[in-house]
Structure formats: C-alpha cells, structure tokens
Amino acid sequence: MNQDDHTARPELADRTGWTDTGRSTLPETPSRHSVPELSPAAPPPPPSYQAAPPPPSYQGVPQAAPPFRPRVETKSVALAAVLGFFFGPLGMLYSTVVGAAVMFVVCTFVGFITFGFGLVLMWPICAIWAAVSASATNDRSR
C-alpha cells in the first residue's frame, strides 16, 4: 500500500496517521539514541553542613582509666566443702582447678605409699582446701 491509496481512502488515513502531505499526525517520540537533558548541578550545601573544626586540645594530665576487673562468679563455701569431702580432689574442681591437680598428685602418691590408708587423712584436707579456696574466690570478687 502506498501513500496515494490513503488519499483515496480517508478512513485509512485516520488509522495509520498518513495525510495528504505524507507527514505523520502521531506525536514525535524521542529516539532511543537521544540523550535526555541533564538538570543543572546541585548548589553547594550551606556552611552549617560542612565539617566541624577539631576540638580544642586538652591541657593538663590525662586521667587514667580504672583498671579492668573481670566479674568473677561467687562460689558456695558449703558446697565446696561438701564436694571436697565426698569426692576428694575431684570435688575440689568446683573451687580451684590448680589445687585439685596438686591434691590429685599428692593423694595418688600418699595412697600408693600407704596402700590407701593415708587417704583417710588426705580427704578432709581436700574439703578444707576447697572451702578456703571458695572463700578466697568470693573475697576477690568483691
């Protein structure tokens, strides 16, 4: 179909956008290669938004921070004594790990030398050491 057919049939000219002069009646759309207009650059921020000046230097001796003291859980002295009495060095693990290791070695040595009879003396020592250690731990946590 060519342009002359549209002039002969006006109903086709309305649907297709062709006129007698050969120009389109459709609005002109931008091509996909056109560049959109850019807005002008934003004005600089007002002076109140600029960086603040550095703080003044401090005069005098700086104060030292208080020493860091980790929070230590309190231990029950009665529970430590009962565990030390019934379980010996293993019960001492509640209040003191190092003391439990020392008493384990001592109890093993004394028990071996005395064929186990020396443990009758060592077991109450474990209970006393566990109670004293729990009390010392509580004193350090205050």
C-alpha positions as a Markdown table, in Angstrom:
| # | Residue | x | y | z |
|---|---|---|---|---|
| 1 | Met | 0.0 | 0.0 | 0.0 |
| 2 | Asn | 1.4 | 3.3 | -0.9 |
| 3 | Gln | 0.7 | 6.9 | 0.1 |
| 4 | Asp | -1.7 | 7.5 | -2.8 |
| 5 | Asp | -4.0 | 4.8 | -1.5 |
| 6 | His | -4.5 | 6.8 | 1.7 |
| 7 | Thr | -5.5 | 9.9 | 0.0 |
| 8 | Ala | -8.2 | 7.9 | -2.0 |
| 9 | Arg | -9.5 | 6.3 | 1.2 |
| 10 | Pro | -9.6 | 8.8 | 4.1 |
| 11 | Glu | -10.6 | 6.1 | 6.7 |
| 12 | Leu | -7.2 | 4.5 | 6.2 |
| 13 | Ala | -5.5 | 7.9 | 6.6 |
| 14 | Asp | -7.1 | 8.4 | 10.1 |
| 15 | Arg | -6.0 | 5.0 | 11.3 |
| 16 | Thr | -2.4 | 5.0 | 10.0 |
| 17 | Gly | -1.6 | 8.6 | 10.6 |
| 18 | Trp | -0.8 | 9.4 | 7.0 |
| 19 | Thr | -2.0 | 12.6 | 5.5 |
| 20 | Asp | -2.1 | 14.0 | 2.0 |
| 21 | Thr | 1.3 | 15.7 | 2.5 |
| 22 | Gly | 2.9 | 12.4 | 3.6 |
| 23 | Arg | 3.6 | 13.5 | 7.2 |
| 24 | Ser | 2.6 | 11.6 | 10.3 |
| 25 | Thr | 0.0 | 13.0 | 12.7 |
| 26 | Leu | 1.4 | 11.0 | 15.6 |
| 27 | Pro | 3.3 | 12.9 | 18.2 |
| 28 | Glu | 7.1 | 12.7 | 17.7 |
| 29 | Thr | 8.7 | 10.3 | 20.2 |
| 30 | Pro | 12.4 | 10.6 | 21.2 |
| 31 | Ser | 14.6 | 8.1 | 19.5 |
| 32 | Arg | 16.4 | 5.6 | 21.6 |
| 33 | His | 19.7 | 7.2 | 20.8 |
| 34 | Ser | 18.8 | 10.6 | 22.1 |
| 35 | Val | 20.4 | 11.9 | 25.3 |
| 36 | Pro | 18.0 | 13.2 | 28.0 |
| 37 | Glu | 18.6 | 16.7 | 29.2 |
| 38 | Leu | 20.5 | 16.9 | 32.5 |
| 39 | Ser | 19.4 | 19.1 | 35.3 |
| 40 | Pro | 21.8 | 21.8 | 36.5 |
| 41 | Ala | 24.3 | 20.8 | 39.2 |
| 42 | Ala | 23.0 | 21.0 | 42.8 |
| 43 | Pro | 24.1 | 24.1 | 44.7 |
| 44 | Pro | 26.8 | 23.6 | 47.4 |
| 45 | Pro | 25.5 | 22.8 | 50.9 |
| 46 | Pro | 25.1 | 25.7 | 53.3 |
| 47 | Pro | 28.0 | 26.4 | 55.6 |
| 48 | Ser | 26.3 | 24.7 | 58.5 |
| 49 | Tyr | 26.6 | 21.3 | 56.9 |
| 50 | Gln | 30.4 | 21.5 | 56.4 |
| 51 | Ala | 32.8 | 19.6 | 58.7 |
| 52 | Ala | 33.2 | 20.9 | 62.2 |
| 53 | Pro | 36.6 | 22.2 | 63.4 |
| 54 | Pro | 38.6 | 19.8 | 65.5 |
| 55 | Pro | 38.0 | 20.0 | 69.3 |
| 56 | Pro | 40.5 | 22.1 | 71.3 |
| 57 | Ser | 43.5 | 20.3 | 72.8 |
| 58 | Tyr | 43.2 | 19.5 | 76.5 |
| 59 | Gln | 45.6 | 20.9 | 78.9 |
| 60 | Gly | 46.8 | 19.1 | 82.0 |
| 61 | Val | 47.4 | 15.5 | 82.8 |
| 62 | Pro | 45.0 | 12.9 | 81.2 |
| 63 | Gln | 43.1 | 10.8 | 83.7 |
| 64 | Ala | 43.9 | 7.1 | 83.7 |
| 65 | Ala | 41.0 | 4.7 | 83.2 |
| 66 | Pro | 40.2 | 2.4 | 86.2 |
| 67 | Pro | 41.8 | -1.0 | 85.9 |
| 68 | Phe | 39.7 | -3.7 | 84.2 |
| 69 | Arg | 38.4 | -6.2 | 86.7 |
| 70 | Pro | 36.5 | -9.2 | 85.1 |
| 71 | Arg | 33.5 | -10.3 | 87.0 |
| 72 | Val | 34.2 | -13.5 | 89.0 |
| 73 | Glu | 31.3 | -15.8 | 89.9 |
| 74 | Thr | 30.9 | -16.3 | 93.6 |
| 75 | Lys | 31.2 | -19.8 | 94.9 |
| 76 | Ser | 29.3 | -21.5 | 97.7 |
| 77 | Val | 31.8 | -22.3 | 100.5 |
| 78 | Ala | 29.5 | -25.0 | 102.0 |
| 79 | Leu | 29.1 | -26.7 | 98.6 |
| 80 | Ala | 32.8 | -26.6 | 98.0 |
| 81 | Ala | 33.5 | -28.3 | 101.4 |
| 82 | Val | 30.9 | -31.0 | 100.8 |
| 83 | Leu | 32.2 | -31.8 | 97.3 |
| 84 | Gly | 35.8 | -31.8 | 98.6 |
| 85 | Phe | 34.8 | -34.2 | 101.4 |
| 86 | Phe | 32.8 | -36.7 | 99.3 |
| 87 | Phe | 34.8 | -36.6 | 96.1 |
| 88 | Gly | 38.3 | -35.5 | 97.3 |
| 89 | Pro | 40.4 | -33.9 | 94.6 |
| 90 | Leu | 37.6 | -34.2 | 92.0 |
| 91 | Gly | 35.2 | -32.2 | 94.3 |
| 92 | Met | 37.9 | -29.5 | 94.6 |
| 93 | Leu | 37.4 | -28.8 | 90.9 |
| 94 | Tyr | 34.4 | -26.7 | 91.8 |
| 95 | Ser | 36.5 | -24.2 | 93.7 |
| 96 | Thr | 40.1 | -24.5 | 92.5 |
| 97 | Val | 41.5 | -26.3 | 89.4 |
| 98 | Val | 45.1 | -25.9 | 90.3 |
| 99 | Gly | 44.5 | -27.1 | 93.9 |
| 100 | Ala | 42.6 | -30.1 | 92.6 |
| 101 | Ala | 45.5 | -31.0 | 90.4 |
| 102 | Val | 48.0 | -30.7 | 93.2 |
| 103 | Met | 45.9 | -32.7 | 95.6 |
| 104 | Phe | 45.3 | -35.4 | 93.0 |
| 105 | Val | 49.0 | -35.9 | 92.6 |
| 106 | Val | 49.6 | -35.8 | 96.4 |
| 107 | Cys | 46.7 | -38.2 | 97.1 |
| 108 | Thr | 47.9 | -40.6 | 94.4 |
| 109 | Phe | 51.4 | -40.6 | 95.9 |
| 110 | Val | 50.3 | -40.9 | 99.6 |
| 111 | Gly | 47.7 | -43.6 | 98.7 |
| 112 | Phe | 50.3 | -45.6 | 96.8 |
| 113 | Ile | 52.9 | -45.4 | 99.6 |
| 114 | Thr | 50.4 | -46.2 | 102.4 |
| 115 | Phe | 48.4 | -48.7 | 100.5 |
| 116 | Gly | 45.4 | -46.3 | 100.6 |
| 117 | Phe | 45.4 | -45.8 | 104.4 |
| 118 | Gly | 46.8 | -42.3 | 104.0 |
| 119 | Leu | 43.8 | -41.1 | 102.1 |
| 120 | Val | 41.8 | -41.1 | 105.4 |
| 121 | Leu | 44.0 | -38.1 | 106.3 |
| 122 | Met | 44.1 | -36.5 | 102.8 |
| 123 | Trp | 40.3 | -36.5 | 102.2 |
| 124 | Pro | 39.5 | -34.0 | 105.0 |
| 125 | Ile | 42.4 | -31.8 | 103.7 |
| 126 | Cys | 40.7 | -31.7 | 100.3 |
| 127 | Ala | 37.4 | -30.5 | 101.9 |
| 128 | Ile | 39.2 | -27.8 | 103.9 |
| 129 | Trp | 41.3 | -26.6 | 100.9 |
| 130 | Ala | 38.1 | -26.4 | 98.7 |
| 131 | Ala | 36.3 | -24.3 | 101.4 |
| 132 | Val | 39.2 | -21.9 | 101.8 |
| 133 | Ser | 39.6 | -21.6 | 98.0 |
| 134 | Ala | 35.9 | -20.8 | 97.6 |
| 135 | Ser | 36.1 | -18.2 | 100.3 |
| 136 | Ala | 39.1 | -16.6 | 98.7 |
| 137 | Thr | 37.4 | -16.5 | 95.3 |
| 138 | Asn | 34.4 | -14.7 | 96.9 |
| 139 | Asp | 36.7 | -12.2 | 98.6 |
| 140 | Arg | 38.4 | -11.4 | 95.2 |
| 141 | Ser | 35.0 | -10.8 | 93.5 |
| 142 | Arg | 34.0 | -8.0 | 95.9 |
